[in-house]
């Protein structure tokens, strides 16, 4: 069966989990009655749980349900053959994603996930990038808060820099100005599994530590670490380490790498989060730096747990990017999103990524939202997911 003739546009794999349910709910509510609504199905390990979630989110009774399990590779292959795109929220991906990535790469099925596990991503690139290129499958990692606002924010800043100055910014700073939202148990579990993997295979430490851990064969200039609190003169505030920088910086550099270095081979990028000015801001930045060593505290949420509906709806994030060209010309760009960043907004981001892949004409391989979709995804996010991208004076 050709890809165009497949039964479904999108299969949401992991629909009974915390984030998967949010994705299914978004597709149910946001695209109900739309002329361009994708034909989609819910997938998971248990038929009765799928039925329960379908009813809970108010999806039509005839919403297709698919039983598939990471421990049964044949069920994953069968699922991949039925759909154009697999959207998976089943993590940690290093535990439950290996066979699915391979199946998608083999069957020419596009794939999108929420992965923030760079060591595993590096292994998948090495194992399956050539297979995905050959089949035409577009394997799109990190399609949520890590790392879409950052990946696309830098891309849009660079577009504006070229329009204004005729050249890209050679350095960009990403700074989280404000953020409200909490982690889920899935995020905690992913970080724990990454640490276990590094402990078993010390060679992975290099991937975790290097901003160029996802650009095989290329290593750019020394990058700012973002690990030490500092006073940001451009913004007049103290900045502290940002826990997600370890994955976001790698994805920003991978997009630049895959697109042929439109930001330049000497491009520098780092991320931090802002506190405030003065002595109180310095104390806050140092406190956050200490917290970054154990960001989830003594009682982290368990898998399947996450922010409440009220917390998701009251959440938000505000990220600013400051670029500077080799000649000292400066530009500022903002990305602001409604809803809890990790889940309320992330569920919308990955859903829109999956829909954007349906009309994508990029070559197959393992890439990023920026390298595959770029401005087409920015437009979808602005039109549907309540995320703004804009130049700032």
C-alpha positions, 0 to 999 in steps of 0.5 A: 500500500502506498503511503497516500493510500493508508487508512489513517493520517495520524495515529496517536500512540500512547493515547491512554497516558497523561500527555497522549490523552491531552493530544487526543483531546486536542484533536477531538475538540480543536478539529471537530467538524474542520474540513481539513481535519486529519483522519486519526486513531488512538493507539495503546496497550489496552483496548478497554483503557483506550475505550475509557479515554475515548469516552472521557475526552468526548471523542466520537464512539467510532474513533478507531482504536489500535492495540499496539505494544512496545514489547510486541514489534509486530504490533508496531509494524502493523500500526505503522503500515496503517498510517502516514504519521505516528505521533508517540508520547510513550516514553522514556523513549530509550525504553519504549521507542527503539522498535517504533523508530526502526519500524517507522524508518523501515516502512516510510512512516513519518514519526514525531515525539516529545523526546528530550533524551539526547543520548538515545537520539544520538544512537537512533541517528547512528542506527536508523538515519540512513534507513529513514532516508532510503524509505522517505520517513521523516523522524522528527524528535523533540516536538514539544516544549523541548525544543520547538519554541527554541528551535523555531525561535532561533530560526525566525530570529535568523530570518529577520536578521538576514532581512534587516542586515543581510546576514545571520546573527553569529551568536544568539542568547535564548532567555526564559523571561517567565514561565509557569508550569510543572513537570510530569512523571514522564519527564522525570522518568526520562531524565532518570533513564538517561542518567542510568544509560550514561552510567552504563556507557560512559561514552555517552557522557560526551554526547550529553555534555557537548552542544554538538552531540547531535551533529555527527562529524561536525563540531563548531566553536566553543559555546557559552556554558550557561551553567554559572549565574551571570548578570545579563547587561542587555536585559538588566537582569540576573540569569540562572541555568535553564534545566532544558538547555542541555537538549534545546541547544543540541537541537538548535545546532542540529537544525543549523547542521541539517540545513547546511549551516545557514546560521554559519559554522561559527554560530554560538548559542546558549540558554538561561532563565532570567530572575530579576535585577539587583541583589535579590536577582543574584540570590534568586539566580544562585538558588536556581543554580543549586536547584538545577542539580536536583530540579524535581525535589525529593518527591518527584511526580510518578509516571502518569502524573502531571499538572491539573487542568487548572494549572495547565490552563493558567500556565504560560511561557515567555522566551526572548532571543537576542542575536548579534551579527559579526558586525555588532548589529543586534536583534531581539525576537520573542516567543510567547505561549499560552498554557502550561509549557510542558503539557498544555502547550506541548500537546498542541505543539506535537499535534500540529507537528504531526499535521504539518508533516502530512503536507511536508515535502522534505527528504526523509531522515532523522531531523528536527521540527526546524529542519523539516517544517520551519515556517510552515509549523510556525504558522500552524502554531500561531493559527492554532496553538496560541503561540506568538512569534514576533520581532521585538524593538 
